[in-house]
């Protein structure tokens, strides 16, 4: 458990997550472009799903380390909700929830020193 905590609290892990957030934000923006080829859309979908997988792994690691105290931090709750919404199948009336995925970029607020 200590090894996972070291990873979760390391600067390289934090920087890696920031890069994934930025990449995911760019992909979400590109997905809105009309007329992209099916191949391009498939690549973007693969990148998006890979980013989501990384976010889920990050949250699971933090939950393992911090347990219920994970939810005492507002940004952790925010992260949890955004990732949970991203996992909801985006069909029918729930398709509007896909738009909330872009809010993951707000996680960068914690990465920027005041």
BELHUUR-V200413 format. One line per field, one symbol per residue. phi: phi as a letter, one per 30 degrees, with the letter a starting at -180 (. if undefined). A space follows every 50 residues. Layout:
phi = ???
This chain:
phi = .ddddedecddddeddddddddedddddddddddiddedddddddddddd dddddddedddddddchddeddcedddeeeddddddddecbhdddddedd dddeddddeddcdd
